């Protein structure tokens, strides 16, 4: 299975999700779209689409001139029922691609936090059977409205829109299932002096939070990735 991976920043790679997809037999074709690498015009030749995170605001095309093309690909893959997974910025672009508003949230979610599943997740092909409360990596300043027809799947106290499914095969995750410890520490290292002081409590406890929660979060990432790839295989059959 060939998966098109849209990378929006080299500091936000496919990480745990990419590793799991490759382990389960997928071939990943990564395009560094933010660095000017050309995106394909259509889904032809690809069985699924993974759109990753990045520091840009999904609602600001000046920060991401490639965003309109990415959203076009999201719509095109979805129209052909080829599975799509959007993570953080990718989730926001998926919401925007289907007419939902993306905007600056009232609070930032940084570090490791509790994510709770809506009842609808109990029967979901990706999230079904997972614990009702998960501790997952968060690193975002923006949020989105749910697109029309979307099924809300997860929420947190700081941000009610953590995950949704649209149709059978499009998934959007505001949290970061792909983030391992090295990726998270790399994001923390990018903070300037002011941001570091504003987030001092989170940063001081970051290593302990990762040590405590990342093994379970990695298991969630593997489960989500394997089940998503099952959708890809089912659709391609």
Rosetta blueprint (number, residue, H / E / L):
1 X L
2 X E
3 X E
4 X E
5 X E
6 X E
7 X E
8 X L
9 X L
10 X L
11 X L
12 X L
13 X L
14 X L
15 X H
16 X H
17 X H
18 X H
19 X H
20 X H
21 X H
22 X H
23 X H
24 X L
25 X L
26 X L
27 X E
28 X E
29 X E
30 X E
31 X E
32 X E
33 X H
34 X H
35 X H
36 X L
37 X L
38 X L
39 X L
40 X L
41 X L
42 X L
43 X L
44 X L
45 X L
46 X L
47 X L
48 X E
49 X E
50 X E
51 X E
52 X L
53 X L
54 X L
55 X L
56 X L
57 X L
58 X L
59 X L
60 X L
61 X L
62 X L
63 X L
64 X L
65 X L
66 X L
67 X H
68 X H
69 X H
70 X H
71 X H
72 X H
73 X H
74 X H
75 X H
76 X H
77 X H
78 X H
79 X H
80 X L
81 X L
82 X L
83 X L
84 X E
85 X E
86 X E
87 X E
88 X L
89 X H
90 X H
91 X H
92 X H
93 X H
94 X H
95 X H
96 X H
97 X H
98 X L
99 X L
100 X L
101 X L
102 X E
103 X E
104 X E
105 X E
106 X E
107 X E
108 X E
109 X E
110 X E
111 X E
112 X E
113 X E
114 X E
115 X E
116 X E
117 X E
118 X L
119 X H
120 X H
121 X H
122 X H
123 X H
124 X L
125 X L
126 X L
127 X L
128 X L
129 X L
130 X L
131 X L
132 X L
133 X E
134 X E
135 X E
136 X E
137 X E
138 X E
139 X E
140 X E
141 X E
142 X E
143 X E
144 X E
145 X L
146 X L
147 X L
148 X L
149 X L
150 X L
151 X E
152 X E
153 X E
154 X E
155 X E
156 X L
157 X L
158 X L
159 X L
160 X L
161 X L
162 X L
163 X E
164 X E
165 X E
166 X E
167 X L
168 X L
169 X L
170 X E
171 X E
172 X E
173 X E
174 X L
175 X L
176 X L
177 X L
178 X L
179 X L
180 X L
181 X H
182 X H
183 X H
184 X H
185 X H
186 X H
187 X H
188 X H
189 X H
190 X L
191 X L
192 X L
193 X H
194 X H
195 X H
196 X H
197 X H
198 X H
199 X L
200 X H
201 X H
202 X H
203 X H
204 X H
205 X L
206 X H
207 X H
208 X H
209 X H
210 X H
211 X H
212 X H
213 X H
214 X H
215 X H
216 X H
217 X H
218 X H
219 X H
220 X H
221 X H
222 X H
223 X H
224 X H
225 X H
226 X H
227 X H
228 X H
229 X H
230 X H
231 X H
232 X H
233 X H
234 X H
235 X H
236 X H
237 X L
